[in-house]
Amino acid sequence: MNNRGKSILVVDNDLEMRTHIKLELEGAGFQVLEAINGTEAKDIFLTYDPCFVIIEVDLNDLNGFELCSWIRTKQKSEIPIVFVSRITNDEDKIRGLKIGADDYITKPFNSSELIVRVETVLRRTIHRCNKITFRGITLKPLKGEVKYQGNVIALTLHEFKLLYFLMRHPNQTLSRLQILDELYPTDQKLVSERTVDVHILKLREKFKAHIGDDEIIETVRGIGYRFIAF
């Protein structure tokens, strides 16, 4: 499976439908977070900072329109939002689009159509979500920020560039020379390959405080390193 490094929050109080959407999205390479209502969705949104949200309008507490408005106004977020709802009247479709949704799909839907519509919205809004997410780690390249399950991890510039390079190539082995060229493009001849090992060690130490012994960067003996994405 090609993991895209994009997390999608699915908000739906129907377990069967939520599970169906989750399986379709995971099969297409997305990471999926689940919420059964708007209140839980808010908590997950604030903790995991997803790159995309799929919302059912008819929820048990606040409705999907209120959740969409909260994301757009209170959180000032421009991430893609799509309604996938059992409510099919034109008035609600128009309302959903007016308050900031990028698309509105009615149930029942064709599974292939759902993935195509999600991919289409992502292509159209690519400038609005540059973050990469794997295993609870979210990296925002424009802000220079890294979080693990909502907790900010303070990195130096070179540590951030190293992690970004590794996460852009999930599960791929990168040589020390490749990493040096990325971190020090103009000074590669003056910097030892051992410098990479030092940066890796510091990255591991900083993440260990949050994730324990669960390794995220693997040493490939004699070659270099790889980010373990899944």
N, C-alpha and C positions, 0 to 999 in steps of 0.2 A: 504493500500500500504506500502511496506517495503522501506522506504527511505534510500538509501545507503550512504548518506553523500558525494557523488561524483558529481561534476559539470562538464558538458560537453558543450563545445562551438561548435555550429553548424554554419558553414560558407557556405552560399549558396544564390545566387541571385534569385533563384526560390522560391517565397513565398509558393506556394502549396507544393513543395517538402520539404522545410524547416519545414513547419508546420507538415507535415506527419512524418518526422524524429523526431521532437520534441515530438509529441504525443506518438510515439512508445517508446522513451527513458523515458519519464515521466511515462508511464504505467509500465515500468520495474524498477521504483524507482530512476531514476537519476534526478538531477536538470539540467535544460537546459538554456543556454545562446544563444542568436541568433545574427548573424551578416550578413548583406547583401553583404558585400564586404571585401576585405583585409584590407582596411584602418580602417573600423569600427572594424574589428576583432582584429587589433593591440591594439586599445584603450581598448576594452573589456578585452583582454588578460592581459594588464598591470594593469587594475583596479581590476579585479575579480580573476585573477590567477587560471584559471580552471585546472582541473585534467586530462582533456582529450580534444582533438580537432578533430572534423570531418570536412573535407574540400572538397569542390567542386573545381576541377582544373580550370574550366572555369568560372572565375569571371569577373566583369566589369572593375576593375582597375588592380592591380597587380594580377598575376595568383596564383593558389593554390600552385604551386611549390615554388614560391618566398616567400609566407607566411610561408610555411613549413621550408624553409631555414632560414628565419628570426627568427623563434622560436628556431631552433637548433643552429644557429651560433651567432646571435646578443644577444638573450636572454639566450643562453647556457642552454636551458631547455631540459630535457629528458622525458617530459611527453608523454604519448601515443598519436600518431597522426594516423588517418585513413583517406584515401581519399575515398569518396563516390561520384563517378563522372560519368557524361554522356560521358566522353571521354573513349573509350574502347580499343584503340589499345595497343598492347603488349609493344611497345617502351615507351609509357608514363607510363604504369604500372611499368616497370622496372626502369624508371627514378624516379618515386615517391618513390619507395622502396630504391633506392640508395641514395637519399638525406635525408633519415631519417624517412620515414613513416613506421609504423608497419604493415600496411595492406592496400590493395587497393580493393575496392568493386565497381563494375560497376552498373549503373542504366540501366533498372529497377532492383530492387532487392526484394527478399522476406523479409517481415518484421521480421519474426522469425529469418531468417539468420542474419539480421543486429544485433539484440540483442545478438545472440550467438557469432558473430564475435567480438563485442565490449567486451563481458564478457571474451572471450578467450584472447584477447589482455590485458585486465586488469589483468587476472591471471598471464600471462606471464611477465608482467611488474610491478607487485605489489610492488617491491622494489624501483621503480622509482616514486611512488606517494603515500606517506603516509598521505598526508594532508586530513583533514575533512572539508567539507563545508556545512553549513546550513544558509539560510536566509541572505546571504551576509557576513557571518562570516567565515573566513578561518583560520584554525589552522594547523600549521606545527610542528608536534611533534619533528622531528629531529633538526630543527632550533630553537625550543622554541619560535616561533613567532606567533602572532595573528594579523589578519587584519580584518577591516570591510570596505568593498567596497574599498579596496586598501589603506586604512589608517591604519597605525600601531597603535595598542593599547598596551601600556606598562603595563605588568603585573609582579607581583612578582612571585617567583618560586611556592609558594603554590597556588596563584590565577590561574596560568597557569595549574598546575596539577589538580586543582579542575575543571576548565573549560574543560580540556581534558577528565576527567573522566565522566563528565556530557554529553559531546558531543559523547562519545563512546557508550552511552546508551540513545539515543534520545527518548524523550517522555516517559521515564521510571522513576518512582519515586524511588529515592535512599534515604535511611535513613541516618540520621546524623552519625550513627555508621559505616555504610558502607563507607561513605565519610571520616570519621576519619581514618579508617583502610587503606584507599588509600593514604591519605596525610601524616599520621604519623604511618607507619607500625611497628615501633619499640618503639614508645612512646605513644601508644594509651591510656594507663592507666594514663598517666600524663597530658593529654590534655582534656579539657572540651568540651562537645558537643557544647557549646556556641561559641567556636572558629570557627566552621563551619559557624554559623550565621554571624559572623564578616567578614569572607572571602566572603560570598555571598553578603553582603551589599556593600563591596568595589568593587566587580565585577560589580554589578548593577550600582554603581555610575560611574564607568569608561565607561561602555557602554552607559549610559544615555546621556553622552556628544555627542555621535555619532548617537544614534537611538531614542533619545527622550524618550517618555513614553511607547514605544513599548516593552513590557516585554519579556525577553528571558528566564528567570529562574523563575519558578513558585514555590511558597511555598505550600507544601501539609501539611496542618495543622496536627500537632501531629505526623508526620512521617519524612518528610525531604523535598527534593527538586527534581524538574525535569527540564530538558532543553527542552524548547518548540521548536521543530525542524520545525514544519509546522502546 
